[in-house]
Amino acid sequence: MLQELSIQNLALIEKLQLQFNSGFTTLTGETGAGKSILLDALGLALGERADSSLVRHNTPKADVTALFEVENLPHVQAWLTEQELDDETQCYLRRTVTSEGRSKAYINGYPVAANQLKTLGSFLIDIHGQHEHQSLLSGNKQLELLDAYANHPKLLSQTQADFKHWQGLKRQLQQVQDEQADYQSKLELLSFQQNEFDELNPQAGEFETLSEEQSQLSHASEIKIACDKAYAQIEEEKGASDAINQAIHSLESIIEFSPSLEPLLTQLNSSLIEVQEAATEIQHHSEHIDLDPQQLSYVEERLSLLFGLAKKYNIEPEQIVEKHQQIKDDLLRLEQSDASLETLKEELNQAWLNYQKQAEALKKSRQKAAKNLSKIVTEGMQTLGMPNGLFEVSLTDSDVATAHGTDKVLFLVTANKGQPLQALAKVASGGELSRISLAIQVATSEVASLPTLIFDEVDVGIGGGIAEVVGQKMQSLGGTKQILSITHLAQVASHGHNHLHIAKQTQGDVTTTQVNRLEPAQRVEELARMLGGLTLTEQTLNHAKEMLDTAQSKTV
């Protein structure tokens, strides 16, 4: 709900900080006092178009901040979290407008686009009376309200799931069909590529093995010479073996005189064995070095073919085997696509039938709810000064299937006998539209998600008993929602749980708008003014007090 509205330098408002309570709040004041400025301020905070003309004269910018309580609005909290704009249980909407017409928007202190304010505002407030603010004029909102009234979340959820599955299969089928469009050319290309790879027949690890073999073959002479030299340095006279042997003999000749040398002698014997074994391995390696120019030529030719194929396909030589397998897989998938195409067509047809079944069940539920809602809203309209009023929820087939079914919802109304039913958006009178909206909101108060409703011009063209009923309806609605109503009628204002008075003040050359919360005695005076004009008589005051006492005794 709306908790606080702070305004600086907006039109006639220099500075204003206004707290709002729950329940039904009325706003009264003389024509031109500035009641519409509050709506303009809220409109700015909710993302409406910014206009430099709203900026107070001789000030650089206007600033509006609206504070909302969102603790009990999980869908709002989810949206804020998704947008990374969350701030626990409260939500600040701020808008600034410069005298040059530039504007900035903020949510919980974070800079945002104006359309983000507008999206969030649509979850928080609905303003009835001015068409541009009226969410009930939206077909999507009308459908949403009917579904809430019908209370069929399982049907909605299953319809959405079936629609999603059907859409997914449609995309898969389209992909396969797109592939089929150039099937032959793809088939020829993949077949050629596979033959090219098959002809070369690359083997796993072949490139690495050939690279190593090429290195050995191309340096065979150098390797053999180095091996032979190493062997000679170990085994020939005065080589490493000979030197170690001499060291062993030297120690053996004195070991009886110095037993502590025994470990060293053992170590030298082990070293001799290791050196001799190494020499044998070196000799063996040297003997098996193949000085084969033909093999070298074959290896180099094979490597050249592998390098050439890798370059052609823009891959590394080590990836040739993997690429070969990929081509095989792609070719197999393409050859099997005919079969998958038929399977997908069958699955798609079944998914469509499933969706249609759910959509039809959803339609029947909506038809039942539409009949009941039409009856209740019609009765509400007739108690609100439209004795010949009719309301009908029109349910027709949509041109396209959607996640919400195949229905198109339109709220149709007529306020006068002999006039045909027409769309709610075409109701010319702002007052009639407000009262029709009031009747709808009363009928759906238990299921409607918006926590705050504002009614403007709701009392235009009515008075007496009808105004009394309007006040009672909004008072009742205030039991479950926060209701704000700008009114000129005492019969409506008397039913408010709270009463705000708006007035203009002039000091010198400066005119400002002030808003005051009225206490019971002040309410009596304001109601008396609304009933009898500027001159307050005892009779008028008594009438006003009686009216207030009677209205407040009915407070829900």
C-alpha positions as CSV (number, residue, x, y, z in Angstrom):
1,M,0.0,0.0,0.0
2,L,0.9,3.7,-0.4
3,Q,2.5,4.9,2.8
4,E,4.0,8.3,2.0
5,L,4.1,10.8,-0.8
6,S,6.9,13.5,-0.7
7,I,6.6,16.4,-3.2
8,Q,9.0,19.3,-3.8
9,N,8.5,22.1,-6.3
10,L,5.7,20.5,-8.3
11,A,3.2,23.0,-9.7
12,L,1.7,24.9,-6.7
13,I,3.3,22.6,-4.1
14,E,6.5,23.9,-2.7
15,K,7.1,21.2,-0.2
16,L,4.8,18.5,1.0
17,Q,5.2,15.2,2.9
18,L,2.0,13.3,3.2
19,Q,1.4,10.0,5.1
20,F,-1.4,7.7,4.1
21,N,-3.3,5.2,6.2
22,S,-5.0,2.0,5.2
23,G,-8.8,1.9,4.6
24,F,-10.8,4.5,2.7
25,T,-9.3,8.0,2.5
26,T,-11.2,11.0,1.0
27,L,-9.6,14.1,-0.5
28,T,-11.7,17.2,-0.7
29,G,-11.2,20.9,-1.5
30,E,-12.4,23.7,-3.7
31,T,-12.1,23.4,-7.5
32,G,-8.6,24.4,-8.5
33,A,-7.2,23.8,-5.0
34,G,-4.7,21.3,-6.4
35,K,-6.3,17.9,-6.0
36,S,-5.3,16.9,-9.5
37,I,-1.7,17.9,-8.6
38,L,-1.5,14.9,-6.2
39,L,-2.6,12.6,-9.1
40,D,0.0,14.3,-11.3
41,A,2.7,13.7,-8.6
42,L,1.7,10.0,-8.3
43,G,1.7,9.7,-12.1
44,L,5.3,10.9,-12.2
45,A,6.4,8.5,-9.5
46,L,4.6,5.7,-11.4
47,G,6.5,6.4,-14.7
48,E,4.0,8.7,-16.5
49,R,5.4,11.1,-19.1
50,A,7.4,14.0,-17.5
51,D,6.4,17.5,-18.4
52,S,8.6,20.6,-17.6
53,S,5.3,22.6,-17.1
54,L,4.9,20.7,-13.8
55,V,8.0,22.2,-12.3
56,R,7.2,25.0,-9.9
57,H,8.0,28.5,-11.3
58,N,11.5,29.8,-10.7
59,T,12.8,26.4,-9.4
60,P,15.4,24.2,-11.1
61,K,13.5,20.8,-10.7
62,A,10.6,19.0,-9.2
63,D,11.1,15.9,-7.0
64,V,8.5,13.3,-6.1
65,T,9.0,10.2,-3.9
66,A,6.4,7.6,-3.2
67,L,6.9,5.0,-0.4
68,F,5.1,1.7,-0.6
69,E,4.7,-1.2,1.7
70,V,5.3,-4.4,-0.2
71,E,5.7,-7.0,2.5
72,N,2.5,-8.8,1.6
73,L,3.0,-8.5,-2.2
74,P,5.2,-11.5,-3.2
75,H,4.9,-10.9,-6.9
76,V,6.2,-7.3,-6.4
77,Q,9.1,-8.6,-4.2
78,A,9.9,-11.2,-6.9
79,W,10.0,-8.6,-9.6
80,L,12.2,-6.3,-7.6
81,T,14.6,-9.3,-6.9
82,E,14.6,-10.2,-10.5
83,Q,15.6,-6.6,-11.5
84,E,18.1,-6.5,-8.6
85,L,16.2,-3.6,-7.1
86,D,14.9,-5.2,-3.9
87,D,15.0,-3.6,-0.4
88,E,13.3,-5.9,2.0
89,T,9.7,-4.9,2.7
90,Q,9.6,-1.3,1.5
91,C,9.8,0.2,-1.9
92,Y,10.8,3.8,-2.8
93,L,9.8,5.2,-6.2
94,R,11.4,8.5,-7.1
95,R,11.2,10.8,-10.1
96,T,12.9,14.2,-10.7
97,V,12.0,16.6,-13.6
98,T,14.1,19.6,-14.5
99,S,12.7,22.9,-15.8
100,E,14.3,21.9,-19.1
101,G,12.1,18.8,-19.2
102,R,14.8,16.2,-18.4
103,S,13.8,13.5,-16.0
104,K,15.4,10.8,-13.9
105,A,13.8,7.8,-12.3
106,Y,14.9,5.7,-9.3
107,I,13.6,2.5,-7.5
108,N,15.0,2.0,-4.0
109,G,17.8,4.5,-4.9
110,Y,18.9,2.7,-8.1
111,P,18.7,4.6,-11.4
112,V,16.1,3.0,-13.7
113,A,14.3,3.7,-16.9
114,A,10.8,5.3,-16.7
115,N,9.2,2.2,-18.2
116,Q,10.5,0.2,-15.2
117,L,8.7,2.6,-12.9
118,K,5.6,2.1,-15.0
119,T,5.9,-1.7,-14.8
120,L,6.3,-1.6,-11.1
121,G,3.5,1.0,-10.7
122,S,1.1,-1.3,-12.5
123,F,1.5,-3.8,-9.6
124,L,0.9,-1.2,-6.9
125,I,-1.8,1.4,-7.9
126,D,-4.8,1.7,-10.2
127,I,-6.3,5.1,-10.9
128,H,-10.0,5.1,-11.9
129,G,-11.6,8.0,-13.8
130,Q,-9.0,9.1,-16.3
131,H,-8.7,6.7,-19.3
132,E,-4.9,7.1,-19.5
133,H,-4.5,5.7,-16.0
134,Q,-7.2,3.0,-16.2
135,S,-5.7,-0.5,-16.1
136,L,-9.2,-2.1,-16.4
137,L,-9.3,-0.8,-20.0
138,S,-6.6,-3.3,-20.9
139,G,-7.7,-6.6,-22.4
140,N,-4.9,-8.4,-20.7
141,K,-5.9,-7.0,-17.3
142,Q,-9.5,-7.9,-17.9
143,L,-8.5,-11.5,-18.7
144,E,-6.3,-11.6,-15.6
145,L,-9.1,-10.3,-13.4
146,L,-11.6,-12.9,-14.8
147,D,-9.1,-15.7,-14.2
148,A,-8.6,-14.5,-10.6
149,Y,-12.4,-14.4,-10.1
150,A,-12.8,-17.9,-11.6
151,N,-10.1,-19.2,-9.2
152,H,-8.7,-21.9,-11.6
153,P,-4.9,-21.7,-11.1
154,K,-4.4,-25.5,-11.9
155,L,-6.2,-25.1,-15.3
156,L,-4.1,-22.0,-16.0
157,S,-0.8,-23.7,-15.1
158,Q,-1.5,-26.8,-17.1
159,T,-2.6,-24.7,-20.1
160,Q,0.6,-22.8,-19.9
161,A,2.7,-26.0,-19.6
162,D,1.0,-27.6,-22.6
163,F,1.4,-24.4,-24.7
164,K,5.1,-24.3,-23.8
165,H,5.6,-27.9,-24.8
166,W,3.7,-27.4,-28.1
167,Q,5.8,-24.3,-28.9
168,G,9.0,-26.2,-28.2
169,L,8.0,-28.9,-30.6
170,K,7.1,-26.3,-33.2
171,R,10.6,-24.9,-33.0
172,Q,12.2,-28.3,-33.3
173,L,10.1,-29.2,-36.3
174,Q,10.9,-25.9,-38.0
175,Q,14.6,-26.6,-37.4
176,V,14.4,-30.0,-39.0
177,Q,12.3,-28.6,-41.9
178,D,14.9,-25.9,-42.4
179,E,17.5,-28.5,-42.7
180,Q,15.4,-30.5,-45.1
181,A,15.2,-27.4,-47.4
182,D,18.8,-27.9,-48.5
183,Y,18.9,-31.5,-47.6
184,Q,20.5,-32.7,-50.9
185,S,23.3,-30.1,-50.9
186,K,24.1,-30.9,-47.3
187,L,24.0,-34.6,-48.0
188,E,26.4,-34.2,-51.0
189,L,28.8,-32.0,-49.0
190,L,28.9,-34.4,-46.0
191,S,29.3,-37.4,-48.2
192,F,32.3,-35.8,-50.0
193,Q,33.9,-34.8,-46.7
194,Q,33.4,-38.3,-45.3
195,N,35.0,-39.9,-48.4
196,E,37.9,-37.5,-48.1
197,F,38.5,-38.5,-44.5
198,D,37.9,-42.2,-45.2
199,E,40.5,-42.2,-48.0
200,L,43.1,-40.8,-45.6
201,N,41.8,-43.0,-42.8
202,P,43.3,-41.1,-39.8
203,Q,43.9,-43.2,-36.7
204,A,43.8,-42.1,-33.1
205,G,47.3,-41.0,-31.9
206,E,48.7,-41.4,-35.4
207,F,49.9,-37.8,-35.8
208,E,51.8,-37.9,-32.5
209,T,53.4,-41.2,-33.3
210,L,54.5,-40.1,-36.8
211,S,55.9,-36.9,-35.5
212,E,58.1,-38.8,-33.1
213,E,59.2,-41.3,-35.8
214,Q,60.0,-38.5,-38.2
215,S,62.2,-36.8,-35.6
216,Q,64.1,-40.1,-35.0
217,L,64.5,-41.0,-38.7
218,S,65.6,-37.5,-39.7
219,H,68.3,-37.5,-37.0
220,A,69.3,-41.2,-37.1
221,S,73.0,-40.6,-37.9
222,E,73.4,-38.1,-35.2
223,I,71.7,-40.3,-32.7
224,K,73.8,-43.4,-33.6
225,I,77.1,-41.4,-33.3
226,A,76.1,-40.0,-29.9
227,C,75.1,-43.5,-28.6
228,D,78.3,-45.1,-29.8
229,K,80.4,-42.4,-28.2
230,A,78.5,-42.7,-24.9
231,Y,79.0,-46.5,-25.0
232,A,82.7,-46.1,-25.6
233,Q,83.1,-43.6,-22.7
234,I,81.6,-46.2,-20.4
235,E,83.0,-49.5,-21.6
236,E,86.4,-48.8,-23.3
237,E,89.7,-48.8,-21.5
238,K,89.9,-46.0,-19.0
239,G,86.1,-45.5,-19.4
240,A,83.6,-45.1,-16.6
241,S,83.4,-48.8,-15.9
242,D,87.1,-49.2,-15.7
243,A,87.5,-46.3,-13.4
244,I,84.8,-47.6,-11.0
245,N,86.4,-51.1,-11.1
246,Q,89.8,-49.6,-10.1
247,A,88.2,-47.7,-7.2
248,I,86.5,-51.0,-6.1
249,H,89.9,-52.8,-6.1
250,S,91.6,-50.1,-4.2
251,L,89.0,-50.2,-1.4
252,E,89.0,-54.0,-1.3
253,S,92.7,-54.0,-0.6
254,I,92.2,-52.0,2.6
255,I,88.8,-53.0,3.7
256,E,90.2,-55.3,6.4
257,F,92.0,-52.4,7.9
258,S,89.0,-50.0,7.7
259,P,85.7,-51.8,7.9
260,S,83.8,-48.5,7.9
261,L,84.4,-48.3,4.2
262,E,82.2,-51.3,3.6
263,P,79.0,-49.2,2.8
264,L,81.0,-47.2,0.2
265,L,82.3,-50.3,-1.4
266,T,78.7,-51.7,-1.6
267,Q,77.6,-48.4,-3.2
268,L,80.4,-48.5,-5.8
269,N,79.4,-52.1,-6.8
270,S,75.8,-51.0,-7.3
271,S,76.9,-48.0,-9.3
272,L,79.1,-50.3,-11.5
273,I,76.1,-52.5,-12.2
274,E,73.9,-49.6,-13.1
275,V,76.5,-48.0,-15.4
276,Q,77.1,-51.3,-17.2
277,E,73.3,-51.8,-17.6
278,A,73.0,-48.3,-19.1
279,A,75.8,-49.1,-21.5
280,T,74.1,-52.2,-22.6
281,E,70.8,-50.2,-23.3
282,I,72.7,-47.6,-25.2
283,Q,74.4,-50.2,-27.3
284,H,71.0,-51.9,-27.9
285,H,69.4,-48.6,-29.0
286,S,72.3,-47.9,-31.3
287,E,72.1,-51.3,-33.0
288,H,68.4,-50.8,-33.7
289,I,68.6,-47.3,-35.2
290,D,67.2,-47.6,-38.7
291,L,68.9,-45.5,-41.3
292,D,65.9,-46.0,-43.7
293,P,65.4,-43.1,-46.1
294,Q,62.4,-44.9,-47.6
295,Q,60.6,-45.0,-44.3
296,L,61.5,-41.4,-43.6
297,S,60.0,-40.5,-47.0
298,Y,56.8,-42.4,-46.2
299,V,56.4,-40.7,-42.8
300,E,57.0,-37.3,-44.1
301,E,54.5,-37.8,-46.9
302,R,51.9,-39.1,-44.4
303,L,52.4,-36.1,-42.2
304,S,52.1,-33.8,-45.1
305,L,48.7,-35.3,-46.0
306,L,47.5,-34.9,-42.4
307,F,48.7,-31.3,-42.2
308,G,47.0,-30.5,-45.5
309,L,43.7,-31.9,-44.4
310,A,43.9,-30.1,-41.1
311,K,44.6,-26.8,-42.8
312,K,41.7,-27.3,-45.3
313,Y,39.2,-27.8,-42.4
314,N,40.9,-25.1,-40.2
315,I,41.6,-27.5,-37.4
316,E,44.7,-28.7,-35.6
317,P,46.3,-32.0,-36.9
318,E,45.5,-33.6,-33.5
319,Q,41.8,-32.9,-34.1
320,I,41.5,-34.8,-37.4
321,V,40.1,-38.0,-35.9
322,E,37.5,-36.0,-33.9
323,K,36.5,-34.1,-37.0
324,H,36.1,-37.3,-39.0
325,Q,33.7,-38.7,-36.3
326,Q,31.7,-35.4,-36.3
327,I,31.2,-35.7,-40.1
328,K,30.1,-39.3,-39.7
329,D,27.6,-38.3,-37.0
330,D,26.2,-35.3,-39.0
331,L,25.8,-37.5,-42.1
332,L,23.9,-40.1,-40.1
333,R,21.7,-37.6,-38.4
334,L,20.8,-36.0,-41.8
335,E,20.1,-39.4,-43.3
336,Q,17.7,-40.2,-40.4
337,S,16.1,-36.7,-40.5
338,D,13.2,-38.0,-42.6
339,A,12.2,-40.4,-39.9
340,S,12.6,-37.8,-37.1
341,L,10.5,-35.3,-39.2
342,E,7.5,-37.7,-39.2
343,T,8.0,-38.5,-35.5
344,L,8.0,-34.7,-34.7
345,K,4.9,-34.1,-36.7
346,E,3.1,-36.8,-34.8
347,E,4.3,-35.4,-31.4
348,L,3.4,-31.9,-32.4
349,N,-0.1,-33.0,-33.4
350,Q,-0.6,-34.7,-30.1
351,A,0.8,-31.7,-28.1
352,W,-1.7,-29.4,-30.0
353,L,-4.6,-31.8,-29.1
354,N,-3.5,-31.7,-25.4
355,Y,-3.3,-27.9,-25.4
356,Q,-6.7,-27.6,-27.1
357,K,-8.2,-29.9,-24.4
358,Q,-6.9,-27.7,-21.6
359,A,-7.8,-24.5,-23.4
360,E,-11.4,-25.8,-23.8
361,A,-11.6,-26.7,-20.1
362,L,-10.3,-23.2,-19.3
363,K,-12.9,-21.6,-21.6
364,K,-15.7,-23.4,-19.8
365,S,-14.5,-22.3,-16.4
366,R,-14.2,-18.7,-17.7
367,Q,-17.7,-18.8,-19.2
368,K,-19.1,-19.8,-15.9
369,A,-17.2,-17.1,-14.1
370,A,-18.0,-14.5,-16.7
371,K,-21.8,-15.1,-16.3
372,N,-21.5,-14.7,-12.5
373,L,-19.3,-11.6,-12.7
374,S,-21.6,-10.0,-15.3
375,K,-24.6,-10.4,-12.9
376,I,-22.8,-9.1,-9.8
377,V,-21.3,-6.0,-11.6
378,T,-24.6,-5.2,-13.3
379,E,-26.3,-5.2,-9.9
380,G,-23.5,-3.0,-8.5
381,M,-23.9,-0.5,-11.4
382,Q,-27.6,-0.3,-10.8
383,T,-27.1,0.7,-7.2
384,L,-24.6,3.3,-8.2
385,G,-27.0,5.6,-10.2
386,M,-27.2,3.6,-13.4
387,P,-30.6,1.8,-12.9
388,N,-30.6,0.7,-16.5
389,G,-26.9,-0.2,-16.5
390,L,-25.7,-3.5,-17.9
391,F,-22.3,-5.2,-17.7
392,E,-21.2,-8.2,-19.7
393,V,-18.0,-10.1,-19.8
394,S,-17.6,-11.0,-23.5
395,L,-15.7,-14.1,-24.2
396,T,-14.7,-14.8,-27.8
397,D,-12.1,-16.9,-29.6
398,S,-8.8,-15.3,-30.0
399,D,-7.0,-15.2,-33.4
400,V,-4.0,-16.8,-32.0
401,A,-3.3,-19.5,-29.4
402,T,-1.4,-18.2,-26.3
403,A,-0.1,-19.5,-23.0
404,H,-3.4,-18.2,-21.5
405,G,-5.6,-20.2,-23.8
406,T,-7.6,-19.3,-26.9
407,D,-10.0,-16.7,-25.4
408,K,-10.3,-13.0,-25.8
409,V,-12.0,-11.1,-23.0
410,L,-13.7,-7.8,-23.3
411,F,-15.7,-5.9,-20.7
412,L,-18.8,-4.5,-22.3
413,V,-21.1,-1.9,-20.6
414,T,-24.0,0.4,-21.2
415,A,-25.2,2.9,-18.7
416,N,-28.5,3.9,-20.3
417,K,-31.5,2.1,-21.6
418,G,-31.6,1.7,-25.3
419,Q,-27.9,2.1,-25.8
420,P,-26.0,-0.9,-27.1
421,L,-23.3,-2.6,-25.1
422,Q,-19.8,-1.2,-25.9
423,A,-16.3,-1.7,-24.7
424,L,-15.5,-0.2,-21.3
425,A,-12.8,2.0,-23.0
426,K,-15.5,3.7,-25.0
427,V,-17.5,5.0,-22.0
428,A,-17.4,8.8,-22.5
429,S,-18.2,10.0,-19.0
430,G,-15.3,9.9,-16.5
431,G,-17.8,9.7,-13.6
432,E,-19.6,6.8,-15.1
433,L,-16.4,5.0,-15.8
434,S,-15.3,5.5,-12.2
435,R,-18.5,4.1,-10.9
436,I,-18.4,1.1,-13.2
437,S,-14.8,0.5,-12.1
438,L,-16.0,0.8,-8.5
439,A,-18.7,-1.8,-9.1
440,I,-16.1,-4.1,-10.7
441,Q,-13.6,-3.6,-7.9
442,V,-16.3,-4.3,-5.3
443,A,-17.3,-7.5,-7.1
444,T,-13.7,-8.7,-7.4
445,S,-12.2,-7.3,-4.1
446,E,-11.4,-10.7,-2.7
447,V,-9.3,-11.8,-5.7
448,A,-7.9,-8.5,-7.3
449,S,-4.2,-8.2,-6.6
450,L,-3.7,-4.4,-6.6
451,P,-3.5,-3.1,-3.1
452,T,-4.2,0.6,-3.7
453,L,-7.1,2.1,-5.8
454,I,-7.7,5.8,-6.5
455,F,-11.0,7.0,-7.7
456,D,-11.2,10.4,-9.4
457,E,-14.5,12.0,-10.6
458,V,-16.4,9.2,-9.1
459,D,-19.2,11.7,-8.0
460,V,-19.6,13.5,-11.3
461,G,-23.3,13.7,-12.2
462,I,-24.7,12.0,-9.1
463,G,-26.0,13.2,-5.7
464,G,-28.2,12.3,-2.8
465,G,-28.9,8.6,-2.3
466,I,-26.6,7.5,-5.1
467,A,-23.7,9.4,-3.6
468,E,-24.5,7.7,-0.3
469,V,-24.3,4.3,-1.9
470,V,-21.0,5.2,-3.6
471,G,-19.6,6.2,-0.2
472,Q,-20.8,3.0,1.3
473,K,-19.3,0.9,-1.5
474,M,-15.9,2.5,-1.1
475,Q,-16.0,2.3,2.6
476,S,-16.7,-1.4,2.3
477,L,-13.9,-1.8,-0.3
478,G,-11.6,0.0,2.2
479,G,-12.0,-3.0,4.5
480,T,-9.7,-5.1,2.2
481,K,-7.8,-2.5,0.2
482,Q,-6.4,1.0,0.4
483,I,-8.9,3.4,-1.3
484,L,-8.3,7.1,-2.1
485,S,-11.1,9.1,-3.5
486,I,-11.1,12.7,-4.8
487,T,-14.7,13.9,-4.2
488,H,-16.9,17.0,-4.2
489,L,-19.8,15.3,-2.4
490,A,-20.3,15.3,1.4
491,Q,-22.2,12.0,1.1
492,V,-19.1,10.3,-0.2
493,A,-16.5,12.2,2.0
494,S,-18.4,11.3,5.2
495,H,-17.7,7.6,4.7
496,G,-14.0,7.9,4.6
497,H,-11.9,6.3,7.4
498,N,-9.6,9.2,6.8
499,H,-10.1,12.7,5.4
500,L,-7.5,15.0,3.7
501,H,-8.3,18.6,2.9
502,I,-6.5,20.4,0.0
503,A,-6.4,24.1,-0.1
504,K,-4.6,27.0,-1.9
505,Q,-2.8,29.7,0.1
506,T,-1.5,33.0,-1.2
507,Q,1.2,34.9,0.6
508,G,2.3,38.0,-1.3
509,D,2.9,37.0,-4.9
510,V,3.3,33.3,-4.0
511,T,0.5,30.7,-4.2
512,T,1.0,27.3,-2.7
513,T,-1.1,24.2,-2.1
514,Q,-1.4,22.7,1.4
515,V,-2.8,19.3,2.5
516,N,-4.1,18.8,6.0
517,R,-5.4,15.7,7.8
518,L,-8.8,16.6,9.4
519,E,-9.8,15.7,12.9
520,P,-13.5,14.8,13.6
521,A,-14.5,18.5,14.4
522,Q,-12.7,19.7,11.3
523,R,-14.4,17.1,9.2
524,V,-17.7,18.3,10.4
525,E,-16.9,21.8,9.2
526,E,-15.6,20.6,5.9
527,L,-18.7,18.5,5.3
528,A,-20.8,21.5,6.2
529,R,-18.9,23.6,3.7
530,M,-19.5,21.0,1.0
531,L,-23.2,20.9,1.9
532,G,-23.9,24.6,2.4
533,G,-21.1,26.7,0.9
534,L,-18.9,29.2,2.7
535,T,-21.4,30.4,5.2
536,L,-21.7,27.8,7.9
537,T,-25.0,27.8,9.8
538,E,-25.8,25.8,12.9
539,Q,-28.3,23.8,10.9
540,T,-25.7,22.9,8.3
541,L,-23.2,21.9,11.0
542,N,-25.8,19.7,12.7
543,H,-26.6,18.1,9.4
544,A,-22.9,17.5,8.6
545,K,-22.3,16.0,12.1
546,E,-25.3,13.7,11.7
547,M,-24.1,12.6,8.3
548,L,-20.6,11.9,9.6
549,D,-21.9,10.0,12.6
550,T,-24.2,7.9,10.5
551,A,-21.6,7.1,7.9
552,Q,-18.9,6.2,10.5
553,S,-21.3,4.0,12.4
554,K,-21.3,1.7,9.3
555,T,-17.5,1.5,9.1
556,V,-16.5,-2.1,8.4
